[in-house]
Amino acid sequence: MMDANIQSAMFLAQQPSLPTAPKGVDAAKAAHAAKEYESVFISQFLGSMFSGIKTDGLFGGGQGEEMFRSLMTDQYAKGLTARGGFGLAAAMQAELLKHQQAPAPEAAS
């Protein structure tokens, strides 16, 4: 049993390090991904905010409104993100670019 543990540890130590992002940093892709992330975050934020709002009994409510309310919050989120959002996209883009430029971690010897 001990030999199996030692062999497993040696096998894991010989494995290459995790792959890193390609060296070619693409700021446009990072900006797009960051804005999409912020849009999803804002959509979730607005969705929880709108979940407590009651609907009109006569002209609203039902399954249709439940479905279209999520689409409405998605569009609100995209609009907010296009106008600057909460500022998460800039921070996310900076972190994405920083991680893409970081050197690959050294494998344990």
Wavefront OBJ file of the C-alpha trace (Angstrom):
o trace
v 0.000 0.000 0.000
v 2.828 2.376 0.863
v 4.500 1.692 -2.488
v 1.318 2.729 -4.309
v 1.220 6.035 -2.412
v 4.864 6.723 -3.188
v 4.340 5.871 -6.856
v 1.297 8.141 -7.020
v 3.223 11.005 -5.452
v 6.124 10.523 -7.858
v 3.747 10.398 -10.825
v 2.042 13.621 -9.776
v 5.381 15.350 -9.219
v 6.433 14.525 -12.775
v 3.302 16.013 -14.353
v 3.780 19.290 -16.238
v 2.375 22.453 -14.736
v -1.102 23.626 -15.630
v -1.408 25.288 -19.018
v -1.441 29.057 -19.027
v -3.079 31.521 -21.353
v -1.346 32.095 -24.673
v 1.324 34.771 -24.656
v -0.490 36.907 -27.246
v -2.578 39.189 -25.057
v -5.791 40.278 -26.753
v -7.149 43.340 -24.972
v -10.314 43.424 -27.106
v -11.267 39.863 -26.131
v -10.521 40.594 -22.483
v -12.685 43.727 -22.626
v -15.544 41.813 -24.245
v -15.358 38.992 -21.687
v -15.239 41.495 -18.819
v -18.284 43.371 -20.119
v -20.212 40.116 -20.585
v -19.332 39.099 -17.019
v -20.491 42.448 -15.672
v -23.700 42.204 -17.691
v -24.494 38.791 -16.195
v -23.698 40.087 -12.707
v -25.986 43.107 -13.131
v -28.721 40.895 -14.589
v -28.599 38.658 -11.503
v -28.600 41.733 -9.275
v -31.648 43.194 -11.030
v -33.390 39.816 -11.116
v -33.256 39.513 -7.347
v -34.364 43.123 -7.026
v -37.385 42.635 -9.297
v -38.365 39.306 -7.713
v -39.984 41.120 -4.787
v -42.151 43.387 -6.949
v -45.786 42.326 -7.181
v -47.497 42.287 -10.579
v -50.802 43.830 -11.552
v -53.646 41.411 -11.123
v -55.763 42.443 -14.106
v -53.185 43.032 -16.846
v -50.083 41.309 -15.528
v -48.726 38.262 -13.818
v -48.715 34.684 -14.907
v -46.071 32.567 -16.559
v -45.603 34.973 -19.450
v -44.541 37.806 -17.195
v -42.180 35.541 -15.276
v -40.460 34.583 -18.525
v -40.312 38.068 -20.001
v -39.190 39.677 -16.765
v -35.893 37.811 -16.980
v -35.473 38.986 -20.576
v -36.227 42.529 -19.448
v -33.602 42.394 -16.701
v -31.078 41.035 -19.217
v -31.711 44.014 -21.493
v -31.518 46.448 -18.576
v -28.188 44.874 -17.609
v -26.797 45.157 -21.146
v -27.868 48.800 -21.274
v -26.290 49.571 -17.915
v -23.083 47.800 -18.901
v -22.898 49.719 -22.189
v -23.098 52.965 -20.200
v -20.358 52.073 -17.734
v -22.145 49.636 -15.449
v -20.940 49.245 -11.887
v -17.268 49.478 -12.822
v -16.642 45.745 -12.609
v -15.681 45.380 -16.272
v -12.608 47.600 -15.957
v -11.381 45.693 -12.905
v -12.086 42.334 -14.552
v -10.290 43.363 -17.748
v -7.242 44.486 -15.774
v -7.116 41.152 -13.924
v -7.578 39.130 -17.123
v -4.756 40.988 -18.826
v -2.534 40.652 -15.760
v -3.062 36.875 -15.655
v -2.428 36.510 -19.382
v 0.877 38.331 -19.071
v 2.030 36.382 -16.008
v 4.826 33.837 -16.570
v 3.966 30.155 -16.341
v 4.362 28.695 -12.837
v 7.463 26.533 -12.384
v 6.932 22.791 -11.986
v 7.830 21.371 -8.593
v 11.183 19.567 -8.656
l 1 2 3 4 5 6 7 8 9 10 11 12 13 14 15 16 17 18 19 20 21 22 23 24 25 26 27 28 29 30 31 32 33 34 35 36 37 38 39 40 41 42 43 44 45 46 47 48 49 50 51 52 53 54 55 56 57 58 59 60 61 62 63 64 65 66 67 68 69 70 71 72 73 74 75 76 77 78 79 80 81 82 83 84 85 86 87 88 89 90 91 92 93 94 95 96 97 98 99 100 101 102 103 104 105 106 107 108 109
